[in-house]
Amino acid sequence: MPKNGVNKFTKEGRELIHREQKSVPKWQVQWIREHPVVHERATIEFNDNRISLFMAQNGKYGVTGEELILTEMDCHHKRLWSETKDDRYANLILITRDVHRLMHATNTETIQTYLVFLKLNKEQIEKVNKLRLLIGNEAIK
């Protein structure tokens, strides 16, 4: 049970869930449901958590805070799936495709190109660096 005592089994909890669901347009949630990630490693858990993340992040990117563009949204594993096989909610974050590429980039020139293109502020670079370190990449200087 959550710390505040509200859960889906109480009237207050259900009201809270419905209020939070209204924070993102229904058509966007429907689009995500109708466009699951499909590849050999995609699991039901991954796709369910992708929807939950979209709602929890209020339809915004996890690093930049900008409104998500559904066709350019990537669901990133904070710790590499290849090492953990972990599709849990806590191991995922929704980010832009370009931030995702920056996350995995190791070539200095490529990193600089993305930094110039993305124009990330100090706080956003700190978020990127935390995520880069989790996957074993060096922090951006």
N, C-alpha and C positions, 0 to 999 in steps of 0.2 A: 504494500500500500504506500502511496506517495506520502512524503513528510507532512503535507498539509491536510492529510486525511481525506482528500477528495479522490475518488476513483470512478470508473465507469459503472459501478454498481450503485452509486448514490445519485439522487436527483441533481445535486449540485455538480457532481462529476460529469454527468451527461450534459448538463447545460454548458459547462465549461468546454467540453469536447465539441459541442455544436457551435459555440461561439468561435473557437479556434478554427474550425473547419470553414467558417464563413470568411476568415481572413484571407483566403485565396479563392479565386474564382472557380466555381465548380467545373467549368469547361476545361480548365488547366489540369485539374485532378483527373478528370475523365480522359484527357489526352494521354497523361502518363500511364493510366491503367490500360489504355488501348495500344500503347507503344512500349511494351516491356523490353528490357535489354535481353537480346536473344543471341547467345553464343554458347559454346560448349561448357563454360564455367558458370553461366548465369543460373542462379537458383531462385526458387520461389521466395525464400527469405530475403535475398538481395533485392528483388523487385518490390516486395512488400515494404521493406525498409526504405527503399528509394521514394516511395509514395509518402511514407511517414516523415521522412526528412524534408520533403518538399513542403509539407504542411508545417512542420516544426520550424523551418527556416523562413516561414511566411512567404514562400515563393521567391526568395532572394538567394543570391550566391553566398556561400559560406565564407569566402575570403573578401570579396569586394563589397558585399551588401547590396549590390545592384539587383534589380528585378531580373529573374531568370528568363532567358530565352529558351524555350523548351527544346528546340532543335540543336542548341549549342551547349546543353547541360551535360556534364559528365558526373558520374557517381564514383568518387575516388575512395579507394581503400586506404585508410590512414596507415595501417601496417600492411605490407605487401600481401596480397592474396596468395601469391605463389609460395610464400613462407608460412602463412597462418591458416589458409582456407577459411578465413573468418568473414562472414557476410553479416555479422551482427550490426545492429543500428549504431552502436558506439564506435564501430570501426569504419564508418562511412561518413562522407561529407559531399554535398553537391557543390560543384565548382564549374567555372567556364572551361570550355575545351582548351583555350589558350593558357589559362592558369594551370590546367592539368598537364599540358606539355611543359610548361615552366617547372612544374613540380618534379618531373622526371628528367629534365634536361641536365646533362653533365658537361657539355661543351661550353666554355666561357663565352664564346661568340654568340651561341644560340641563346644563352641565358640573357646576355645583354640586349639582344634583339627583342626578346619578349619583354624585358623590363622597360625598354623605350616604348614599345607598342602599348603595353598595358598601363603605363603611368601609375604604378602602385604607390600609395603613400607609405609612410614609415610603419604604421599599424598593420597595413595589409602585407607588407614585406615580412614583418614579424610573424604573421599567421602562416605565410608561405614557408618561412624558415622552420617553424615548428613542424609543419607537415613534411617538409623535405628531410629533416632529421629522422623522423619516424620511419621513412622508407630507406634510410641509409645514405642519403645524399648530403653533401656539405651545405651549410647555410650560405645564403647569398650575402656578399659583402657590400 
